[in-house]
Amino acid sequence: MGLSDLGGAVTWGEARDLIEAAASDPSTALGAELAGWAYSASTLELLSLIAQVGDPKASKRLMPWALETPRRKKSDASAEEIAEATAALESGIVFSS
């Protein structure tokens, strides 16, 4: 198996292309997460939601960029605790050749 294969299914270049496509598309879980959306949705799904709700003000409050998600919750850790955890993680990362 060469360095360009991922289990024989896709090459590294194809995997990169797939990840980039998913990251730029908010209808995928990855794209929605990177965009800061509460849920993934395509343009068609958003238009359908707007049509079903019927009230423009109400539908704006249901948009994925307007809703709060648990993933956006601020950390309760202090700056010192974060620095300590980051240092512990960095000391455990070892790159081998």
Number of C-alpha atoms within 10 A of each C-alpha: 7 8 7 12 14 13 9 9 9 13 15 13 11 14 14 12 12 12 14 13 14 17 18 14 18 22 20 17 17 18 21 22 17 14 17 19 22 20 18 20 20 13 10 10 12 17 12 12 16 18 12 10 13 11 10 10 10 11 17 15 11 15 16 19 16 13 13 12 13 7 10 11 8 7 8 8 9 9 10 9 11 13 12 12 12 12 11 11 10 10 9 9 8 6 5 4 2
